[in-house]
Amino acid sequence: MPLHRIEITAAILVFTLCVRATPIFAQTRPSKKPAVVEPVDPAREEAKSAFLEGTKLVGETRWAEALTAFERAQARVPHAITTFNIGVCERALGRYTAARRTFLLALDEDRIGTTSLPERLKQDTQGFLEEMDSLLVRVTVSVKPANASLAVDGRPLSIVAGSDPSALPVAVAGLRAPGKGEPVPAKRFVMEMDFGRHVLTFSRPGHSDAIVARDFAPGVAPPLELSLDELPATIMISADQPGALVTVEGRDLGPVPISLLRPAGSYRVVVEKDGFISASSQLIVNAGEQSSFRAKLPVDEPSIAETWWFWTLAGVAATGIGVGTYFLARGAAEPTRPTLGGGTLGWRVPIQ
């Protein structure tokens, strides 16, 4: 609808609401009976003042300010006509997904009967909804991995509950307050948004963000397929002994400290140094995360059975035991060495 028609519609609203005394702000008519002074309702007076301010701003095509005024009026005294005017402002600002939601809400309020929407405005609402169906962007999005989060222009999506379980889930952009992205409804879904330029940010822990900045034309857009790259894991290895050597999955990587990047998974780490007892660990690391291992290498003190003097004494003792065992086995006395006969060789020399 052209802007001049919106202005005319807004003017008609002002006339209908304020002059013809619709139920929300009825005028007091003269009466022959004594006037009864009713207590002033502050909320109602604030809503009326904000509504009139909004209609004035619409006449000046100050749509953003008019939207704020109508929202202020709606917060004080809700009414289907005020809801309709909010939708008119959102539509004029190019916020078609928000305007569609607002117009549907105005029809719901009229249908439930809490407040009424004039027939003329019902017809305008139906026309606006048909118009916006042709202006919205619809794109089929595929994401790997499926549990990635998505934010469009810094806002999470609104998930629409569908009546057909076999159809793709539908998510709408531009309806929620600014915030972090939230998980998408499925690995493949339909996204609806206003036409124009948008920034889509896909993210998932352990993966690099995927950012798409693109201009989208009204109607069905080409499918969008995204695959998030998994971030490597960081492994930090150190030891309480300098110069200790590191082995990961059987591969020598040099002395500590070691910092390396590896795909997510499980890794066998061994740290060793001469003279010290080696240390090992099975590290499990996740994508994009860091895992640390500090090895404690106690001094390798040899046991008494490993010392040289132990084996020397053991050899002497073993020899003595073997000799004693030999003679005990024979059952005879151990032989004694004979004397040398007073220091002579047993020769006899005659004396003349």
KAFEN-V266553 format. One record per pair of residues at least 24 apart in sequence whose ideal C-beta (glycine too) atoms are under 8 Angstrom apart, sorted by the first residue. I is the first residue (numbers start at 1). J is the second residue. Records with the same first field share a line. If there is no record, write none. Layout:
I=J + J
This chain:
1=91 + 127 + 128 + 131
3=61 + 92
6=58 + 88 + 91 + 92
7=58 + 59 + 61
9=88 + 124
10=55 + 58 + 59 + 85 + 88
11=55 + 59
12=120
13=55 + 81 + 84 + 85 + 121
14=52 + 55
16=81 + 118
17=51 + 55 + 81
18=52
22=81 + 116 + 118
23=115 + 116
24=77 + 79 + 81 + 82 + 115
25=51
43=76 + 77
44=76 + 77
46=72 + 73 + 76
47=72 + 73 + 74 + 76 + 77 + 82
48=73
50=76
51=82 + 85
54=85 + 89
55=85
58=85 + 88 + 89
61=92
63=89 + 92 + 93
64=89 + 93
67=93
78=109 + 114 + 115
79=109 + 115
80=106 + 109 + 110 + 114 + 115 + 116 + 117
81=115 + 117 + 118 + 121
83=109
84=117 + 121 + 124 + 125
87=125 + 128
91=128 + 132
94=194 + 196
95=174 + 194
96=132 + 135 + 136 + 194 + 195
97=136 + 172 + 173 + 174 + 175 + 192 + 193 + 194
98=174 + 175
99=128 + 132
100=128 + 129 + 132 + 136
101=172 + 175
103=128 + 129
104=129
134=218 + 219
135=194 + 195 + 218
136=192 + 193 + 194 + 195 + 218
137=192 + 193 + 194 + 195 + 216 + 217 + 218 + 219 + 221
138=190 + 191 + 192 + 219 + 220 + 221
139=190 + 191 + 193 + 216 + 220 + 221 + 222 + 223 + 224
140=168 + 188 + 189 + 190 + 191 + 223 + 224
141=184 + 188 + 189 + 190 + 191 + 223 + 224 + 225 + 226
142=187 + 188 + 223 + 224 + 225 + 226
143=184 + 187 + 188 + 202 + 226 + 227 + 228
144=187 + 226 + 227 + 228
145=187 + 204 + 207 + 228
146=184 + 186 + 187
147=183 + 184 + 204
148=183 + 184 + 202 + 203 + 204 + 207 + 226 + 228
149=180 + 181 + 182 + 183 + 184 + 202 + 203 + 204
150=181 + 182 + 184 + 200 + 201 + 202 + 203
151=179 + 180 + 181 + 182 + 200 + 201 + 203
152=191 + 193 + 198 + 199 + 200 + 201
153=198 + 199
154=178 + 179 + 199 + 201
155=179
156=180 + 181 + 182
157=182 + 184 + 191
159=185
173=198
200=224
202=226 + 228
203=228
204=228
205=287 + 288
206=230 + 231 + 264 + 286 + 287 + 288 + 289
207=231 + 287 + 288
230=263 + 264 + 287 + 288
231=287 + 288
232=261 + 262 + 263 + 264 + 287 + 288
233=261 + 262 + 263 + 264 + 265 + 285 + 286 + 287 + 288 + 289 + 290 + 291
234=259 + 260 + 261 + 285 + 289 + 290 + 291
235=259 + 260 + 261 + 262 + 267 + 269 + 283 + 285 + 290 + 291 + 292 + 293
236=290 + 291 + 292 + 293
237=269 + 271 + 292 + 293 + 294 + 295
238=292 + 293 + 294 + 295
239=271 + 273 + 279 + 294 + 295 + 296 + 297
240=294 + 295 + 296 + 297
241=273 + 276 + 297
243=273
244=271 + 272 + 273 + 276 + 295 + 297
245=271 + 272 + 273
246=270 + 271
247=271 + 272
256=295
263=287
269=293
271=295 + 297
272=297
273=297
275=299 + 300
276=300
